Amino acid sequence: MDLLTSTWMTRSLGEAVASVALEEDHSVLVGGWNGSLKRWDANGDLLWSAQLNDRINDLAFNSECVIATAGLHLVCIEKNTGEVRWSHALEGSADSTVLHNEVVHAVSSVYDIEHNDFIESAVWAFDLNGDEKWVTRMDERPWTMLTHDASLWIGLGRPKCGFATVGEDGSLTHIEGPVDSPITCGSAGKTELFFGHADGTVSDHSSNIVITRPSGIESIASLEDGIVVADEDGDACAIDAKGGQRWCLKGLPIETHCVGFESNGAKTHWIARWSGSAGSLEAVDAESGAILATSPKMHVRFMHSNEQRLIVGCENGDVHVWERGVFDRRLSNNSIEDEGPRNARKSALQDKLRKLRER
C-alpha cells in the first residue's frame, strides 16, 4: 500500500518544514525554514498563521502558549490567537526548547567558523511571562534536552561528554557516561532515559551500556519495552528491554523515525529515509519489522505522533496526517485490483472524500 493513499489530511505550509508537533486534542503545529508557523485544529481547519523572523527549529506548548525557537530568538506565542506574547534573543542560535514545571527552558549555542566547532553553549530558563530566571553557560554543547523523573537532563558533547541534570536554579550535576564519546541524541522511556553516542554506543541514565553499534547513533525512539535506534549506516534496529535485537532494517540514510499508533492491534514504527536525491517513508510492524506500507519519492524531514494520529512534514512544504482508523481500513483493503466492482466503487468514493480534505 502506498502510504499517501491512506492519509487523513494533507496541507501545505508554503515552505520547507522545519518542525512539527501534534497536540493532545489532535491540533497540528508546523514551523518552517523561513519562519512560517501555522496551527490547524483537529478537523483540519486553519486556526491561525504567524510569521517569525527565522527558521523554527523546535516547538513546545501547554494549554496557553506555544514556544518556538526561531533563529537566534526564543518566542512565546498565544496558543489561541497566534499573537506573539514575548521574544528574547539568545546568545547564538536557539536550538531546542522544553516546557518543564511551567518553566520555559532553551538551549543556545555559538558556532565559530574558524574553529569549525561550537565554542560556547548555554541553558536558559524563563517564566511564562518572559522574565529570565537564570542562564547557565558551558563549553559543552547540549545535543539533547529531556525531562524524566521530575528532572531536566541534557546530553553533552566534548570536552566533558556524559550528561547532566539541571537544577531549578540552573546548577548542573554532571554524570560521566560509560564511554568517552559525545552524546548526540536521546529519548525518554517510561522508566529510564537512553542516550546515543557518536561512537555507536547507546547508554542509559545510570551510565550502563545498552548496546554498541558499528557507527554513530543519530536518533533513538523509546518503545514500551525497548528502543529503536537509527545509526549513520542507515540501519534502524529494534532492541528489546534486555538489549537483544528484534529486527534491523537497512537502507538509505535515516532522516527521522517515530513510534506510531497501533494498527489492527499491532504497534507500528515509521521510518523516513533520504539519500540526498531519493527517499521514502515506511510504516513497519514494531514487533517484527515487517513493512506494512511505504511511499517512495518522499523527503520527510520531521514527524510526531500520538495514540491516534501521526504527522510528517516534508522538504517541499507538504504536511501529511494519518489517522488510525483510516489507516487500518486502507491497510485491510489495500489492493483495489483484487476487489470486486462494489468494493472498487467504495474505494473510489473514499479516495474522493480524502482528496476533499486535501485543501
N, C-alpha and C positions, 0 to 999 in steps of 0.2 A: 504494500500500500504506500502510495506517495503521501507523505505527511501533510502536504499543502492541501490535499483534498479533504482533510478532516479538521481544518481549523474552525474554531467557533467565531473568531473575529480577526479581521486584518485591517490595520490602519497605517497611515504614513506620518512620520514625524516631519518629513520635509528636508532632512539632513541625516548624515550618518549617526547612528545611535551610539551613545557612549555609556549609558547606564539604564537599567530598568528595575522596577520594583512592583510587586504585586501585593496589594494590601489585604487585610483580613476580610474586608467586605467585597473583595474582588475588584475594587477600583485599580486602575493602572496608572503608574507614573513612569514617564520616559524622558530621559535627558539626552541632549545631542552634543555633537562635537563643536558646534558653533554657538552653543548656549541656549538653544530652544528647550523649553520644559513644558510638557503637556500632561494633563490628567484627564483620563476617561473614567466614567462610572462603570458599575457592574454590568450595565446594559450596552456599553459601548458608545455612549453619548459623550461628546467632549464637554468637560466641565469648565476648563479654563486653559489658557496658553500664556506662558510668561517667557520673556527674553532676558537671559542673564548675559554677563559680559564675556564668558569664555566656556570652554568645554566642561561639561558636567560629569566629573569622574565618578561620583558616588552619591547615593541618596539614603537618607534615614528619615523616619517620620513617627509621629504619635498622633493622637486624636485631634490635635490643634494645628500642628505645623509640619512642614516639610523642610528638612535640612539638606542643602546641596553644597558640594564642593565645586566651585566654578573658577578654574584657573588659579589665581592667587587668592581668591576670596572664599570665605565660608558664609553662606547665605541662608537666612531663615525666611520661609515663605508661608503666608497664611494658607492653611490647607483648603479652606472652603472657597477662597476668592482668587488665589494666585498672586496676591499682592505681597511685595517684599516687606517683611517686618523689620529686619536689620541685616547688615552686611559688614563683614570685617575682612580686611586684607591681612593675610598671614605672612610669615617670613618664608619666601619661596613658594612653591606650588602647594595648593591644598589637595592632599592625596586621598584621604579617606575620612569618614565620619561615622560615629556611633552615638546613639542616644542611650545613656546608661544612668539609671536612677534619676531621670528627668534632668540630666545634665548633658549638654552637647559636648562631645569630645571630638577632636580632629587631629590629624597628623599632617604636618607640613615638612617639606624637605627642600634644601638648596643644592642645586646641581652646578658643579664647576666644570666648564667646558675644557679648560686647560688640563685639569686632572682627570677628566673623563670619569668622574665619580661624584657621589653625594658627599658634601663636606660638612653639613650640619642638618639636623632634624629636630623637630620639637613636637610635643603633645600639648594641646591646648584644651582648656575647659571654659565653657560659657554657660550661664544660666539661660533660661528660655526668653528672657528679656534682652539678651545680647550683652550682658555685663560679663567682663572677663573675670574668672575666678582664679586661674593660675595658668602659667605656662612653664613647661619643663623642657629644657634643651639638652641635646645629647649628640655625640659624634656618630652613633649608630643610626641607620635608617630603619624605622619600624615598617617592615614589609607587610605585616598583617596586624589587625587590631580586633580583638574578640571579647565578648562577655561570657563569663562562665562562673557558676558557683558564687554569684553576687559580687564578682570582681571583674575588673577590666585587665586584659592581658595584651601584651604586644610581643611579637616575634622580631628579633633583632638581626641586623647584618653585622658586618665587621666594624670595629675590631673585637667587640665583646662576644658577639653571637649569643646563642641561648635565647632566653625570653625573660620577661619581667612582668610583675603585677604593678598596677598603677594605683596608688592610694588616693583617698579623697582630697588630699592636699597637693597631689601631683608628685609625691615621693615615689621613687622606683625601687622595687625589691628585685634585684637581678638573680636569676637562677641559671646555672650553667646547663647547657644541653649535653646530651650524651656524646656528641661529636663536635669538633671544632669546625663547623660549617655554617654559613649564614642560613637563617630561616627565610624561606621565600614565600610561604603561604601557610594557611592554617584553616581549621574547621572545628566548630564546636559540636560535639555529640551530646547525648543526654547526660552522660556521667563523666566524660573526660574531653580534653582538648587534644587535637592532633596537629602536629607541625611538620611541614615538608622542608627539607634542606637541599641546598644546592648540590650536595654530593650524592643525592639519591636516597638519603635516609628519611624515614618517617618516624617521628618520636611522639610521645605523649607528654602531658604537662607534669608528669613525675620523672621526666628525663629517662624513660625507658625507650629502647629501640623497638619499634613495632615491626618494620620490615626495612630492607635495603634494596633499592632498585639500581640498575647499572647506569642510570643517567639522572639528572637533576629533576626534582619534583616541582611541577608547575602549578598544580592545584589539587585540592582534596575536597571531597564531599562526604559528609557523615551519613551513614545508614543507621537503622535502629540497632543492628548487631554487627557493625563493621564500617568500612570506608571504601570509597572508590578513589583511586589515585591516578592522576594523569602525569606522565613524565615527558621529558624532552624528546624521546624517541617516537612519540605518537602512540604509546601504549596506554590504554585505560584498563586498570586492573581492579577487580573487586576483592577485598581482603576481609575475611571474617574476624570475629572478636578475638580469636586465638592466634591471628597472624597468618592463617592459611589462605591460599589463593583459591577463590571460587572460579574466576574466569579472567581472561585477559584478551582484549581486542586490540589488534594492531592496525595501523593505517596512517593517514596523513596527520600532520601535527594537530594537536587538540587546542582549539581556541577557547572553549569553555565547556563545562558539563554540569549537570544538575540532577539531583534526585527528583523524580517526577511523581505524579499521582498514581494510585493503583488503577490497573486496567483489568477488568474481569477477574478481580481477586488477587492479582499479582502486582507487586511493586515494579515500577519502571524507572529506568535511568536514561537520560537524554544526553547525547554527545554531539558537539559541533566541531567539525574539522575544517582546516583551511591551510592550503599549501603556499598561498601567495597568488595562485591563479585558478585553483579548483577547490571546491569544498562540498560539504554535505552536512545534513542533520539526521541523526539516528535516534530512534527510541528502542531501547532494548529491555529484555526481561532482567530485572535486577538480581534474580537468583541464579539464572543460567547463563546470562549474557547473550541469549538468542535475540537476533534482530527482529523486532516486531514490525517496524515501518521505517522508511527512510525517505529523504528528499534530496536529490542531487542539486548541484549548481546553486547552493545557498551559502552566503557568507554571514553566518551568525556571529555576533560579537559578544552578546551578553544574554543571560537567561535567569529566570527566577520562577519559583513555583510555590503552591500550597497544596492542600489535600484535594482540591477540586480543579485547579487550573494551572497552566504553565504558560509563561510569556517568553518570547525571544525578540531581541532587537537586532537588526541587520545593518550591514555597511551601507546598503542603498536606501536606508531610512524606513524600510518596512518593519512593522510591528505585528507579530502574529501571536494569537492567543488560542490555546487548545483547552477545551472543557472536557472533563472526564466522561460524561455521558455521551457526548457527540463522538468522542474518540472511540469509545467502546463499541458504539453502533457501527461506525465505519470500519473498525477493525474486524468485527464479526461478519461484515458483508463487504469485503474489500475487493472482490473480483466481479465486476459488472458483467464481464464476458461469460461467467458461469451462471448468471442469474436468469430466471425466466423473464418473459416480457413484462409481467406485472411488477416484479421487483426492480427491473431495469427502469420502468417508468417512475417508481417510487424514488429510486436513487437520483434520477434526473431532477425530480422535484426538490429533493434535499439539496442538490447542488445549486439550484436556482435560489433557494432560501439562503444558503450560505453566501452566495455572491451578493445578495441584497444587503447582507451585513458588512460587506467589504466596501464601505463608503468612507 
